[in-house]
Amino acid sequence: MEKILSADLKLGIIAGGQLGKMLIQEASKWDIITYVLDDAENCPCAGLANVFVKGSRFDFDAVYNFGKKVDILTFEIESINVEALFKLKEEGLKIVPDPSILQLFQNKEKQKEFYVKNNLPTSPFTSYKDKDEVLQAVEKKSLRLPFVQKLKTGGYDGRGVSVINTEADLKDLLEGECIVEEKVDIHKEIAVIVARNESGEVKTFPAVDMVFDPKANLVKHLVCPVLDITEAQHKLAEEIARKLITDLNMCGLLAIEFFIDAKGNILVNESAPRTHNSGHHTIEGIVTSQFEQQLRAVLNLPLGSTQIKMPAVMVNLLGEPGFEGKVKYEGFAEALAIEGVNIHLYGKKTMKPFRKMGHITIIDKELDNAVKKSEIVKNTLKVKA
């Protein structure tokens, strides 16, 4: 990748959300020219990218023509016109991760089948063509409650998932092709991010503890290092992450969410072939951030250290329920005055309930102190309209 030294490498990023924004911030340190494709002119990346191209990531021509402008292409979301990516690959464009990886992760059924085929632990599942078929299975008692329904495609940030605990919840079944998983008796949810470059070097980030908002099905906050798991469980999660990215023969970053059930078993829940919400704390808390690591992997550079610099808690800054409109931040100065608080705003101009508007990472030499400060921050900094 000698082009980096001549400062004319053009890196294309499909989609212009906060993940792309933070990737651009890292790329600017290496004087990499960034191009972004998004259909929203006011997206978080629009003001930072060297070149912003307006266009839909779902449109073949928009994706294809965008790819012809850059030297190497990556993405920050899975829902992309993959046929255009395959065409670009055929014509010699380097795309990381490979379009075949993206195609696999666009479909939750294919994800689960890959886990099973490669002997990776995951909860049992069944495929259904629509919600009527699910209801028929419940009526015939071939499907028993409780269970979790997931649409095969299109799910993101908690959307496309319905948890069915009782018969009354059946009204919440989603339309469309889906898989249904046995509901796991969850003790804890953790995540591991793993990176691999073209040379085959693999590095994992330390596992994080994830706490979810039950209404929005979004991560409320995460803790690093993870609490209350054994060294053997931590080691196994990292081994599964390494095996998964290697079995995929994937280059780039892979974020893996795990369940730890009541018996202590570790199960793969879902994965995403990109930077992830569960890695935002790495900017301040780890020697190499997930965004720098993504660049290293995409460009086939040596992977960076994943050692913890300082314990961290990451809090998602979500739109407050009951508010919608032009964004206002309350308690910003008060939160910023707390030692160890790092506020990241994504630049979204309007808010909706539970929309991700930013995140706050709290670092401290003592994890207990970081956790205590995070509780203060959650009650201080609010996003309203």
Backbone hydrogen bonds, N-H to C=O, Kabsch-Sander energy under -0.5 kcal/mol:
donor,donor_aa,acceptor,acceptor_aa,energy
4,I,1,M,-1.6
5,L,2,E,-1.3
6,S,2,E,-0.8
6,S,3,K,-0.5
7,A,4,I,-1.2
8,D,3,K,-1.3
11,L,9,L,-0.7
11,L,33,I,-3.2
12,G,10,K,-0.6
12,G,72,I,-3.1
13,I,35,Y,-2.5
14,I,74,T,-1.9
15,A,13,I,-0.6
15,A,37,L,-2.7
21,K,17,G,-2.0
22,M,18,Q,-2.3
23,L,19,L,-1.6
24,I,20,G,-2.5
25,Q,21,K,-2.0
26,E,22,M,-1.3
27,A,23,L,-2.7
28,S,24,I,-2.4
29,K,26,E,-1.2
30,W,26,E,-0.6
30,W,27,A,-1.2
31,D,28,S,-1.2
32,I,27,A,-2.0
33,I,9,L,-2.0
35,Y,11,L,-2.8
36,V,51,V,-2.3
37,L,13,I,-2.0
38,D,36,V,-0.5
38,D,53,V,-2.0
41,E,39,D,-0.6
43,C,40,A,-1.6
45,C,16,G,-2.1
46,A,43,C,-1.4
48,L,45,C,-1.6
49,A,45,C,-2.5
50,N,34,T,-0.7
51,V,34,T,-2.1
53,V,36,V,-3.3
53,V,51,V,-0.5
54,K,52,F,-0.5
55,G,38,D,-1.4
59,D,56,S,-1.0
63,V,59,D,-2.3
64,Y,60,F,-2.9
65,N,61,D,-2.9
66,F,62,A,-1.7
67,G,63,V,-2.4
68,K,64,Y,-1.3
69,K,66,F,-1.8
70,V,67,G,-1.0
71,D,10,K,-2.3
72,I,10,K,-1.5
73,L,94,K,-2.3
74,T,12,G,-2.5
76,E,14,I,-1.9
80,I,78,E,-1.6
81,N,57,R,-2.8
82,V,80,I,-1.3
85,L,81,N,-1.0
86,F,82,V,-2.3
87,K,83,E,-2.0
88,L,84,A,-2.2
89,K,85,L,-2.5
90,E,86,F,-2.4
91,E,87,K,-1.3
92,G,89,K,-2.0
93,L,88,L,-2.3
94,K,71,D,-0.8
95,I,93,L,-0.6
96,V,73,L,-2.6
101,I,98,D,-1.2
102,L,98,D,-1.7
103,Q,99,P,-2.7
104,L,100,S,-1.7
105,F,101,I,-2.2
106,Q,102,L,-1.1
107,N,104,L,-1.3
108,K,152,K,-2.7
111,Q,107,N,-2.0
112,K,108,K,-2.4
113,E,109,E,-2.5
114,F,110,K,-2.0
115,Y,111,Q,-2.1
116,V,112,K,-2.4
117,K,113,E,-2.6
118,N,114,F,-1.9
119,N,116,V,-1.6
120,L,115,Y,-3.1
123,S,268,V,-0.5
126,T,180,V,-1.9
128,Y,178,C,-2.9
134,V,130,D,-1.3
135,L,131,K,-2.6
136,Q,132,D,-2.3
137,A,133,E,-1.9
138,V,134,V,-2.1
139,E,135,L,-2.5
140,K,136,Q,-2.3
141,K,138,V,-0.9
142,S,137,A,-1.7
143,L,137,A,-1.6
147,F,164,I,-2.3
148,V,181,E,-2.4
149,Q,162,S,-3.0
150,K,179,I,-2.8
151,L,160,G,-2.5
152,K,177,E,-2.2
156,Y,159,R,-0.6
159,R,156,Y,-2.0
161,V,158,G,-0.7
162,S,149,Q,-2.7
164,I,147,F,-2.8
164,I,162,S,-0.6
165,N,163,V,-0.7
169,D,166,T,-1.2
170,L,167,E,-1.4
171,K,168,A,-0.9
172,D,169,D,-2.4
173,L,170,L,-1.6
178,C,128,Y,-2.5
179,I,150,K,-2.7
180,V,126,T,-2.8
181,E,148,V,-2.7
182,E,124,P,-1.8
183,K,146,P,-1.1
186,I,184,V,-1.6
187,H,260,I,-3.0
188,K,260,I,-1.8
189,E,210,M,-0.6
190,I,258,F,-1.7
191,A,208,V,-1.7
192,V,256,I,-2.3
194,V,254,L,-2.6
195,A,203,K,-3.0
196,R,252,G,-2.1
197,N,201,E,-1.7
198,E,297,A,-0.5
200,G,197,N,-2.0
203,K,195,A,-2.1
205,F,193,I,-3.1
208,V,191,A,-2.2
209,D,223,V,-2.7
210,M,189,E,-2.8
211,V,221,H,-2.5
213,D,218,L,-3.6
217,N,213,D,-2.1
218,L,213,D,-0.6
220,K,211,V,-3.1
221,H,211,V,-1.4
222,L,314,M,-2.3
223,V,209,D,-2.0
224,C,312,A,-2.7
226,V,207,A,-1.0
234,H,230,T,-2.3
235,K,231,E,-2.5
236,L,232,A,-2.3
237,A,233,Q,-2.4
238,E,234,H,-2.0
239,E,235,K,-2.3
240,I,236,L,-2.7
241,A,237,A,-2.1
242,R,238,E,-2.4
243,K,239,E,-2.5
244,L,240,I,-2.8
245,I,241,A,-2.2
246,T,242,R,-1.8
247,D,243,K,-3.2
248,L,244,L,-1.9
249,N,246,T,-1.0
250,M,245,I,-2.2
252,G,196,R,-2.9
254,L,194,V,-2.8
255,A,272,A,-3.0
256,I,192,V,-2.6
256,I,254,L,-0.5
257,E,270,E,-3.1
258,F,190,I,-3.3
259,F,267,L,-2.8
260,I,188,K,-3.0
261,D,259,F,-0.6
261,D,265,N,-2.3
262,A,185,D,-1.8
264,G,261,D,-2.2
267,L,259,F,-2.8
267,L,265,N,-0.5
268,V,121,P,-3.6
269,N,257,E,-3.1
270,E,257,E,-0.8
272,A,255,A,-2.2
274,R,272,A,-1.7
279,G,276,H,-2.3
280,H,277,N,-1.2
282,T,279,G,-1.4
283,I,280,H,-1.6
284,E,281,H,-0.8
285,G,281,H,-3.1
286,I,282,T,-1.2
287,V,307,Q,-2.3
288,T,305,S,-1.1
290,Q,279,G,-0.6
293,Q,289,S,-2.5
294,Q,290,Q,-1.9
295,L,291,F,-1.8
296,R,292,E,-2.6
297,A,293,Q,-2.6
298,V,294,Q,-3.0
299,L,295,L,-2.4
300,N,297,A,-1.0
301,L,296,R,-3.3
309,K,285,G,-3.0
310,M,285,G,-1.4
312,A,224,C,-3.1
313,V,362,I,-2.1
314,M,222,L,-2.2
315,V,313,V,-0.5
315,V,360,I,-3.2
316,N,220,K,-2.3
317,L,358,G,-3.1
318,L,316,N,-0.9
319,G,355,R,-1.9
320,E,383,V,-2.1
323,F,320,E,-1.4
325,G,351,M,-2.0
327,V,349,K,-2.2
328,K,384,K,-2.6
330,E,328,K,-0.6
330,E,382,K,-2.8
335,A,331,G,-2.2
336,L,332,F,-2.5
337,A,333,A,-1.4
338,I,335,A,-1.4
341,V,338,I,-1.8
342,N,361,T,-2.1
344,H,359,H,-2.9
345,L,343,I,-0.5
346,Y,357,M,-2.4
351,M,325,G,-3.0
354,F,319,G,-3.0
355,R,352,K,-2.2
357,M,317,L,-3.0
357,M,355,R,-0.7
358,G,317,L,-1.1
359,H,344,H,-2.3
360,I,315,V,-2.7
361,T,342,N,-2.5
362,I,313,V,-3.1
362,I,360,I,-0.5
363,I,340,G,-2.2
363,I,361,T,-0.5
364,D,311,P,-1.7
367,L,365,K,-0.5
370,A,366,E,-1.8
371,V,367,L,-2.5
372,K,368,D,-2.2
373,K,369,N,-2.6
374,S,370,A,-2.1
375,E,371,V,-1.5
376,I,372,K,-1.4
377,V,373,K,-2.6
378,K,374,S,-2.5
379,N,375,E,-1.2
380,T,376,I,-0.6
380,T,377,V,-1.2
381,L,377,V,-2.6
382,K,330,E,-2.5
382,K,380,T,-0.6
383,V,318,L,-0.6
384,K,328,K,-2.7
384,K,382,K,-0.6
